Amino acid sequence: MQQELTAISAHRASYERRFRRVVDYLHENLERELDLNHLAEIACMSPYHWHRIYQSFCGESLAATVKRLRLQRAANLLVKTPHSIEKIAHDCGYNNLQSFTRIFSSVYGMPPARYRKHGSHIQFSAAQLIRSETMFPVQIQEVAAMDLVGISHRGNYMGISQAFDQLVGIAGARQLFGPDSKMIGIYFDDPALVAEAELRSIACLTVSSEHQAKAQAPLESYNVKAGSYAVLQYQGPYSDMQAAYQWFFGVWLPASGYEAADVPVFEEYLNNPRDTAPGELKTAIYLALQSA
């Protein structure tokens, strides 16, 4: 019996390694033509079966994953760089500008050029943030301790989606999802003080203490401590969320009468980017507070 269980565990680990190779390849090669047969080769699986296995692992088709990742990257580049739209389209795997414009518009509700000038990030401009003390709703909440398993990420915080994609597939294969599971992102560093390549974060899933105790690589255990938290409710694309942090720390906290505890900020993702328009994404940002 033990030998059988060991064999099953080794077989599952093999599938997970192959799945992670494909996820890594997707995130690192979005500008390239992503051929299904080549991805099947990376996974060391039959092209006939590979796509069905991929969709079972991550809950969306391969085409949907590629589209989601490419458009997230494009939105981020439109907001944060002066690159031409043609270059951004090319860097995100769209060699046809008209095709890129049509697909981007269908998801973000406006063409790329208009999004750069009038997208949701504009409402979070520095001048508006400074003027408004009620830019985002914030509540003080008592948060219970949480047991988590996760996959670490180092680098640009937007890149944590790579770790989340790996986490979703592995958690699904290991049957870690429950009816009350939460997706949590924990962010350890201030992007204004730490070089982008050195930023540390971890993509997490809440699990039972029993599942956490049995966590195996590449998953690692993490715990959120119970305590008082200021919770900011944000709605919009993940690429625009940095403005919410600027307001939270620069406007709300100094005027709140509270002191921040020396605990990493974490985010809870309240809906799924796989089936939710970017403008409808909802995120709760948790800032731990010092005890009175």
HUJOCOR-V955792 format. One record per residue. RES is the residue in three letters. D_FIRST is the distance of its C-alpha to the first C-alpha in Angstrom with 1 decimal. Layout:
# HUJOCOR-V955792
res d_first
RES D_FIRST
RES D_FIRST
This chain:
# HUJOCOR-V955792
res d_first
MET 0.0
GLN 3.8
GLN 5.4
GLU 5.1
LEU 6.3
THR 8.7
ALA 9.9
ILE 10.7
SER 12.4
ALA 14.3
HIS 15.4
ARG 16.7
ALA 18.4
SER 20.1
TYR 21.5
GLU 22.7
ARG 24.5
ARG 26.2
PHE 27.2
ARG 28.8
ARG 30.7
VAL 32.3
VAL 33.1
ASP 34.7
TYR 36.6
LEU 38.0
HIS 39.3
GLU 40.9
ASN 42.5
LEU 43.9
GLU 47.3
ARG 46.0
GLU 45.4
LEU 41.7
ASP 40.8
LEU 37.7
ASN 37.1
HIS 37.4
LEU 35.0
ALA 32.5
GLU 33.1
ILE 32.4
ALA 29.1
CYS 28.4
MET 27.9
SER 29.9
PRO 33.0
TYR 32.4
HIS 29.1
TRP 29.7
HIS 32.0
ARG 29.9
ILE 26.9
TYR 29.4
GLN 30.9
SER 27.6
PHE 26.8
CYS 30.2
GLY 31.8
GLU 34.9
SER 36.0
LEU 36.5
ALA 40.2
ALA 40.2
THR 38.5
VAL 41.1
LYS 43.9
ARG 42.9
LEU 42.5
ARG 45.7
LEU 47.8
GLN 46.5
ARG 47.5
ALA 50.8
ALA 51.7
ASN 51.0
LEU 53.2
LEU 55.9
VAL 56.1
LYS 55.7
THR 57.4
PRO 60.8
HIS 59.3
SER 60.8
ILE 59.0
GLU 59.0
LYS 57.2
ILE 54.7
ALA 54.0
HIS 53.5
ASP 51.3
CYS 49.1
GLY 48.8
TYR 51.7
ASN 54.3
ASN 56.3
LEU 58.0
GLN 58.8
SER 55.2
PHE 54.1
THR 56.8
ARG 55.9
ILE 52.2
PHE 52.8
SER 55.4
SER 53.1
VAL 50.6
TYR 52.9
GLY 55.8
MET 58.4
PRO 58.9
PRO 57.9
ALA 61.5
ARG 62.1
TYR 58.7
ARG 59.8
LYS 63.1
HIS 62.3
GLY 58.5
SER 56.9
HIS 57.0
ILE 60.8
GLN 60.8
PHE 59.0
SER 61.8
ALA 62.7
ALA 66.1
GLN 64.6
LEU 61.9
ILE 64.5
ARG 66.8
SER 64.2
GLU 62.7
THR 60.9
MET 59.4
PHE 55.9
PRO 54.8
VAL 53.3
GLN 52.0
ILE 51.1
GLN 47.8
GLU 45.6
VAL 42.1
ALA 39.0
ALA 36.5
MET 33.8
ASP 30.3
LEU 29.8
VAL 27.7
GLY 29.6
ILE 30.6
SER 33.7
HIS 36.7
ARG 39.8
GLY 43.0
ASN 45.1
TYR 43.8
MET 44.1
GLY 41.5
ILE 38.8
SER 38.2
GLN 36.2
ALA 33.8
PHE 33.7
ASP 32.9
GLN 29.9
LEU 28.8
VAL 29.1
GLY 27.0
ILE 24.1
ALA 24.4
GLY 24.3
ALA 21.2
ARG 19.4
GLN 21.0
LEU 23.0
PHE 26.2
GLY 27.4
PRO 30.7
ASP 32.4
SER 31.2
LYS 34.0
MET 34.6
ILE 36.2
GLY 38.0
ILE 39.0
TYR 42.0
PHE 42.8
ASP 46.1
ASP 49.5
PRO 50.3
ALA 53.9
LEU 53.1
VAL 50.1
ALA 50.2
GLU 48.3
ALA 46.0
GLU 45.0
LEU 44.3
ARG 41.0
SER 39.0
ILE 35.5
ALA 34.2
CYS 32.2
LEU 30.4
THR 30.4
VAL 26.9
SER 25.8
SER 25.6
GLU 21.9
HIS 21.4
GLN 23.9
ALA 22.1
LYS 19.0
ALA 21.3
GLN 20.4
ALA 23.0
PRO 25.2
LEU 25.4
GLU 27.2
SER 28.0
TYR 31.5
ASN 33.4
VAL 36.7
LYS 38.7
ALA 40.4
GLY 44.2
SER 47.3
TYR 47.3
ALA 49.9
VAL 48.4
LEU 50.2
GLN 49.6
TYR 50.0
GLN 50.2
GLY 50.5
PRO 49.1
TYR 46.9
SER 49.3
ASP 52.1
MET 50.2
GLN 51.7
ALA 55.0
ALA 53.3
TYR 52.2
GLN 55.8
TRP 57.2
PHE 54.7
PHE 55.4
GLY 59.0
VAL 60.5
TRP 58.4
LEU 57.2
PRO 60.7
ALA 62.2
SER 59.5
GLY 60.2
TYR 56.6
GLU 55.2
ALA 51.9
ALA 49.2
ASP 47.8
VAL 44.5
PRO 43.4
VAL 44.3
PHE 41.6
GLU 41.7
GLU 40.0
TYR 40.1
LEU 41.1
ASN 40.8
ASN 39.1
PRO 40.9
ARG 39.2
ASP 41.2
THR 44.1
ALA 47.4
PRO 48.0
GLY 51.0
GLU 48.9
LEU 46.0
LYS 45.9
THR 44.8
ALA 45.1
ILE 45.9
TYR 45.2
LEU 47.5
ALA 46.8
LEU 50.0
GLN 51.1
SER 51.4
ALA 54.9
